[in-house]
């Protein structure tokens, strides 16, 4: 005969630990501790992922560098590669002459060049350009847009031949230009926009852009560009027009960083090969190429002697001249402003000339070519 026993459900469950050996109780404690650690790890990972996602979303929405579609506030810094590609695409009829280089040639006026050379001109210079930027922008104009180019002016700033190669990442993040990177370097720079979304420098500029907008600021640090790529305005214009502005003090402040004197940097591993590739391509396509070494003021050149960078910079200038000769390109060394009768007061800082000096450079180039000298002047030491 079976019997059933009633279990009082109000009683607490039996303590199973009492029936376990000591080693069994230790195992239970370890399992519980492991579970707590696992929960903490999951919470920590979720927090890290949340911060990273929030940072990326903030950079994308605020868009302080002008890289993405949103235009919530005025950008703080702009990658002009995208702007120049868009302006080039809209520039009709397409240009017959291109200006390539860094911000040091951004004040070469296409209208003035057209008056002097009778060629419709577009200024495709971008800040901090390396030779690979010049090569990619030329190929975009010639191959993607099929511009009927007859002449290319290449402003070379020797500083771009030193330091790490940063342009590949920016070009890889540019849909219009990434295909013009060499395949091996394109693969190495794949995912160029993701590191930029996670950039703390961009996050810092995002906060600055939001603060600027919250205080009623409308003008950004964005350069004002014309339809032909000419840089009409930049923050340097406001600084230069401010009462009390002095060029020597500006140069002194500029020389405190590596921008002017990258004496501690090794040579850029790609710069020379990229420039030579561009010159060979232009020669093969029978396009007139003119290489211009951009100027520096005497205080900068004296500082280079003090830091020991002078010899390295002079060697780069000599190598660039030899490249131009091998490709039968015109070459003008305007590193010394005396080579084009430049005005030492017509500068924004130690290396960026105003329109007054860029016109003197253009006039000198045109005069040399008209005299049949092939623009092969030398202003170096």
C-alpha positions as CSV (number, residue, x, y, z in Angstrom):
1,X,0.0,0.0,0.0
2,X,1.5,3.3,-1.1
3,X,1.5,6.3,1.2
4,X,1.9,9.9,0.3
5,X,3.7,12.3,2.5
6,X,2.7,15.9,2.6
7,X,5.6,18.4,2.2
8,X,5.1,21.7,3.9
9,X,6.0,24.2,1.2
10,X,6.3,26.9,3.7
11,X,9.5,25.4,5.0
12,X,12.7,26.7,3.5
13,X,14.5,24.4,1.1
14,X,17.1,22.1,2.6
15,X,20.7,23.4,2.7
16,X,22.4,21.2,0.1
17,X,25.8,22.6,1.1
18,X,25.5,20.7,4.4
19,X,25.4,17.4,2.5
20,X,28.4,18.3,0.3
21,X,32.0,17.5,1.2
22,X,34.3,20.5,1.8
23,X,35.7,20.4,-1.7
24,X,32.2,20.5,-3.1
25,X,31.4,23.6,-1.2
26,X,34.5,25.3,-2.5
27,X,33.4,24.4,-6.0
28,X,30.1,26.1,-5.5
29,X,31.7,29.2,-4.2
30,X,34.0,29.3,-7.3
31,X,31.1,28.9,-9.6
32,X,29.2,31.7,-8.0
33,X,32.3,34.0,-8.1
34,X,32.8,33.1,-11.7
35,X,29.3,34.0,-12.5
36,X,29.7,37.4,-10.9
37,X,32.9,37.9,-12.8
38,X,31.2,37.0,-16.0
39,X,28.4,39.4,-15.4
40,X,30.9,42.2,-14.6
41,X,32.8,41.4,-17.8
42,X,29.6,41.6,-19.9
43,X,28.7,44.9,-18.3
44,X,32.2,46.3,-18.9
45,X,32.2,45.2,-22.5
46,X,28.7,46.7,-23.0
47,X,29.9,50.0,-21.5
48,X,32.9,50.1,-23.8
49,X,30.9,49.3,-26.9
50,X,28.3,52.0,-25.8
51,X,31.0,54.7,-25.4
52,X,32.6,53.8,-28.8
53,X,29.2,53.8,-30.5
54,X,28.3,57.1,-28.9
55,X,31.6,58.6,-30.0
56,X,31.1,57.5,-33.6
57,X,27.5,58.6,-33.7
58,X,28.5,62.0,-32.2
59,X,31.3,62.5,-34.7
60,X,29.0,61.5,-37.6
61,X,26.1,63.7,-36.5
62,X,28.1,66.8,-35.6
63,X,30.5,66.2,-38.5
64,X,33.2,68.7,-37.4
65,X,35.5,67.8,-40.2
66,X,32.9,68.0,-43.0
67,X,33.4,64.3,-44.0
68,X,29.8,63.0,-43.7
69,X,26.3,64.0,-45.0
70,X,24.9,65.7,-41.8
71,X,25.3,69.5,-41.6
72,X,24.1,70.0,-38.0
73,X,26.6,72.8,-37.3
74,X,29.3,74.6,-39.2
75,X,32.4,72.3,-39.5
76,X,35.6,73.1,-37.6
77,X,38.0,71.5,-40.0
78,X,37.3,70.3,-43.6
79,X,39.0,67.7,-45.7
80,X,39.1,69.7,-48.9
81,X,39.7,66.6,-51.1
82,X,36.0,66.0,-51.1
83,X,35.2,69.6,-51.8
84,X,37.7,69.9,-54.6
85,X,36.5,66.7,-56.3
86,X,32.9,68.1,-56.2
87,X,33.9,71.5,-57.4
88,X,36.0,69.9,-60.2
89,X,33.0,67.8,-61.3
90,X,30.8,70.9,-61.5
91,X,33.4,73.0,-63.2
92,X,32.2,73.4,-66.8
93,X,33.7,73.4,-69.3
94,X,36.4,71.3,-67.7
95,X,39.8,72.9,-67.0
96,X,42.8,72.9,-69.4
97,X,45.2,73.6,-66.5
98,X,45.5,72.4,-62.9
99,X,47.2,73.8,-59.9
100,X,48.3,71.0,-57.5
101,X,50.0,71.2,-54.1
102,X,49.4,72.1,-50.5
103,X,47.9,75.2,-48.9
104,X,51.0,77.1,-49.9
105,X,49.6,77.4,-53.5
106,X,46.0,77.8,-52.5
107,X,46.2,81.5,-53.3
108,X,47.2,80.9,-57.0
109,X,44.2,82.6,-58.7
110,X,42.8,80.6,-61.6
111,X,41.4,83.7,-63.2
112,X,44.9,85.4,-63.1
113,X,46.5,82.3,-64.4
114,X,44.0,82.1,-67.2
115,X,44.7,85.7,-68.2
116,X,48.5,85.0,-68.3
117,X,48.4,81.6,-69.9
118,X,45.1,81.6,-71.9
119,X,44.2,78.3,-70.3
120,X,41.1,77.7,-68.3
121,X,42.4,76.8,-64.8
122,X,41.3,75.1,-61.7
123,X,43.1,75.2,-58.3
124,X,43.0,71.7,-56.9
125,X,45.4,72.3,-54.0
126,X,44.5,70.8,-50.6
127,X,46.0,71.5,-47.2
128,X,48.8,69.2,-46.1
129,X,49.0,67.7,-49.5
130,X,51.6,65.0,-50.2
131,X,52.7,64.0,-53.7
132,X,50.2,61.2,-53.6
133,X,47.4,63.7,-53.3
134,X,48.6,65.5,-56.4
135,X,48.8,62.3,-58.3
136,X,45.3,61.2,-57.2
137,X,43.7,64.6,-57.9
138,X,45.4,64.8,-61.4
139,X,44.2,61.3,-62.3
140,X,40.7,62.1,-61.0
141,X,40.5,65.1,-63.3
142,X,42.1,63.4,-66.3
143,X,40.6,59.9,-66.1
144,X,37.4,60.2,-64.1
145,X,36.3,63.6,-65.5
146,X,38.2,63.4,-68.8
147,X,39.3,67.0,-68.5
148,X,41.3,68.2,-71.6
149,X,44.4,69.1,-69.6
150,X,47.3,70.7,-71.3
151,X,49.3,72.0,-68.3
152,X,49.8,71.1,-64.7
153,X,51.5,73.4,-62.1
154,X,52.8,71.4,-59.1
155,X,53.6,73.4,-56.0
156,X,56.0,71.3,-53.9
157,X,56.6,72.0,-50.3
158,X,59.7,70.1,-49.1
159,X,58.3,69.5,-45.6
160,X,55.9,67.0,-47.2
161,X,58.9,64.7,-47.9
162,X,59.3,64.1,-44.2
163,X,57.3,62.5,-41.5
164,X,54.6,59.7,-41.5
165,X,52.5,59.1,-44.6
166,X,49.0,60.3,-43.5
167,X,47.5,61.0,-46.9
168,X,46.8,57.3,-47.8
169,X,44.2,57.0,-45.0
170,X,42.4,60.2,-46.1
171,X,42.4,59.1,-49.8
172,X,41.2,55.7,-48.9
173,X,38.2,57.3,-47.1
174,X,37.4,59.3,-50.3
175,X,35.1,57.5,-52.7
176,X,36.2,59.6,-55.6
177,X,40.0,59.2,-55.1
178,X,40.5,55.8,-53.4
179,X,40.8,54.0,-56.7
180,X,43.9,56.1,-57.6
181,X,45.9,54.8,-54.6
182,X,48.4,52.1,-55.5
183,X,46.6,48.7,-54.8
184,X,48.9,47.6,-52.0
185,X,48.6,50.9,-50.2
186,X,44.8,51.0,-50.8
187,X,44.5,47.6,-49.1
188,X,46.6,48.8,-46.1
189,X,44.4,51.8,-45.7
190,X,41.1,49.9,-46.1
191,X,38.4,51.2,-43.8
192,X,39.7,54.7,-43.8
193,X,36.5,56.3,-42.5
194,X,36.1,54.0,-39.5
195,X,39.3,55.2,-37.7
196,X,38.2,58.8,-38.4
197,X,34.8,58.1,-36.8
198,X,36.6,56.9,-33.7
199,X,39.1,59.7,-33.7
200,X,39.3,61.6,-30.3
201,X,40.7,64.6,-32.2
202,X,37.5,64.7,-34.2
203,X,35.5,64.3,-31.0
204,X,37.3,67.3,-29.6
205,X,36.5,69.4,-32.6
206,X,32.9,68.2,-32.4
207,X,32.6,69.6,-28.9
208,X,34.3,72.8,-30.0
209,X,31.8,73.1,-33.0
210,X,28.8,72.6,-30.7
211,X,30.1,75.2,-28.2
212,X,30.7,77.6,-31.1
213,X,27.2,77.1,-32.4
214,X,25.6,77.4,-29.0
215,X,27.2,80.8,-28.6
216,X,25.7,82.1,-31.8
217,X,28.8,81.6,-34.0
218,X,28.0,81.2,-37.6
219,X,31.4,81.4,-39.4
220,X,33.5,78.3,-39.1
221,X,37.2,77.7,-39.7
222,X,36.2,76.3,-43.0
223,X,38.0,77.9,-45.9
224,X,35.8,79.7,-48.4
225,X,36.4,78.3,-51.9
226,X,35.3,79.6,-55.2
227,X,33.8,77.5,-58.0
228,X,37.3,77.3,-59.6
229,X,38.9,76.0,-56.4
230,X,40.4,79.3,-55.4
231,X,40.6,79.9,-51.6
232,X,39.0,83.2,-51.2
233,X,39.1,83.4,-47.4
234,X,40.6,81.6,-44.4
235,X,41.0,82.3,-40.7
236,X,44.5,83.7,-41.5
237,X,42.9,86.6,-43.3
238,X,41.0,87.6,-40.1
239,X,44.2,87.2,-38.0
240,X,46.3,89.2,-40.4
241,X,43.7,92.1,-40.4
242,X,43.5,92.2,-36.6
243,X,45.0,95.2,-34.9
244,X,48.3,94.3,-33.3
245,X,49.1,91.4,-35.7
246,X,52.8,91.1,-36.4
247,X,54.4,88.7,-38.8
248,X,57.6,88.1,-36.8
249,X,55.5,87.0,-33.8
250,X,53.4,84.7,-36.0
251,X,56.5,83.1,-37.4
252,X,58.1,82.6,-34.0
253,X,54.9,80.8,-32.8
254,X,54.8,78.7,-35.9
255,X,58.4,77.5,-35.4
256,X,57.7,75.9,-32.1
257,X,56.2,72.8,-33.7
258,X,57.2,70.2,-36.2
259,X,55.2,71.8,-39.0
260,X,58.0,74.1,-40.0
261,X,61.0,72.1,-38.9
262,X,60.4,68.3,-38.9
263,X,64.0,67.7,-37.9
264,X,63.1,64.6,-35.9
265,X,61.2,62.9,-38.7
266,X,62.5,60.4,-41.1
267,X,61.8,60.9,-44.8
268,X,58.3,60.0,-46.1
269,X,58.8,56.5,-47.7
270,X,56.6,57.3,-50.7
271,X,56.9,61.0,-51.4
272,X,59.7,60.9,-53.9
273,X,58.3,57.9,-55.8
274,X,54.8,59.4,-55.9
275,X,56.1,62.7,-57.3
276,X,58.2,60.9,-59.9
277,X,55.3,58.8,-60.9
278,X,53.2,61.9,-61.5
279,X,55.9,63.6,-63.6
280,X,56.4,60.4,-65.7
281,X,52.7,60.1,-66.3
282,X,52.4,63.8,-67.4
283,X,55.3,63.3,-69.8
284,X,53.8,60.1,-71.3
285,X,50.6,62.0,-71.9
286,X,52.4,65.0,-73.4
287,X,51.1,67.4,-70.7
288,X,53.3,70.4,-69.8
289,X,54.4,70.0,-66.2
290,X,55.9,72.8,-64.1
291,X,57.4,72.0,-60.7
292,X,57.6,74.9,-58.2
293,X,59.4,74.8,-54.9
294,X,57.3,76.9,-52.6
295,X,58.9,79.8,-50.7
296,X,60.0,80.2,-47.1
297,X,61.0,83.5,-45.4
298,X,64.5,84.1,-44.2
299,X,63.7,83.5,-40.4
300,X,62.5,80.0,-41.3
301,X,65.6,79.2,-43.3
302,X,67.8,80.5,-40.5
303,X,65.9,78.3,-38.1
304,X,66.5,75.4,-40.3
305,X,70.3,76.0,-40.1
306,X,70.0,76.2,-36.3
307,X,68.1,72.8,-36.1
308,X,70.2,71.1,-38.7
309,X,67.2,70.6,-41.0
310,X,68.7,72.9,-43.7
311,X,71.0,70.3,-45.2
312,X,68.3,67.6,-45.4
313,X,65.9,70.1,-47.0
314,X,68.5,71.3,-49.5
315,X,69.1,67.6,-50.5
316,X,65.4,67.2,-51.1
317,X,65.3,70.3,-53.3
318,X,68.2,68.9,-55.4
319,X,66.5,65.5,-55.7
320,X,63.2,67.2,-56.9
321,X,65.2,69.2,-59.5
322,X,66.7,66.0,-60.8
323,X,63.3,64.4,-61.0
324,X,62.0,67.3,-63.1
325,X,65.0,67.1,-65.4
326,X,64.5,63.3,-66.0
327,X,60.8,64.0,-66.9
328,X,61.7,67.1,-68.9
329,X,59.4,69.2,-66.7
330,X,59.8,72.9,-66.1
331,X,61.4,73.6,-62.7
332,X,61.5,76.8,-60.6
333,X,63.0,76.9,-57.1
334,X,61.1,79.7,-55.4
335,X,62.2,78.6,-51.9
336,X,64.1,82.0,-51.7
337,X,61.7,84.9,-52.3
338,X,64.4,86.8,-54.2
339,X,63.9,84.3,-57.1
340,X,60.6,85.9,-57.9
341,X,61.2,89.4,-56.4
342,X,58.8,88.5,-53.5
343,X,57.7,90.9,-50.8
344,X,58.7,89.6,-47.3
345,X,55.7,91.4,-45.8
346,X,53.2,89.7,-48.1
347,X,53.0,86.4,-46.1
348,X,50.5,85.1,-43.6
349,X,53.3,83.3,-41.7
350,X,56.7,81.9,-42.6
351,X,55.5,79.8,-45.6
352,X,52.1,80.9,-46.8
353,X,52.2,83.8,-49.3
354,X,49.5,86.2,-50.0
355,X,48.0,86.9,-53.4
356,X,50.5,89.7,-54.0
357,X,53.3,87.2,-53.9
358,X,51.6,84.4,-55.7
359,X,51.0,86.8,-58.6
360,X,54.7,87.6,-58.6
361,X,55.5,83.9,-58.8
362,X,53.1,83.5,-61.7
363,X,54.5,86.5,-63.5
364,X,58.0,85.2,-63.1
365,X,57.0,81.7,-64.4
366,X,55.3,83.1,-67.5
367,X,58.2,85.5,-68.2
368,X,60.8,82.6,-68.0
369,X,58.7,80.4,-70.3
370,X,58.2,83.2,-72.8
371,X,62.0,83.8,-72.9
372,X,62.5,80.1,-73.7
373,X,64.2,79.3,-70.4
374,X,61.7,76.6,-69.6
375,X,61.0,78.2,-66.2
376,X,64.3,76.6,-65.0
377,X,65.2,79.2,-62.4
378,X,67.0,78.6,-59.1
379,X,66.4,80.4,-55.9
380,X,68.0,77.9,-53.6
381,X,71.3,78.1,-51.9
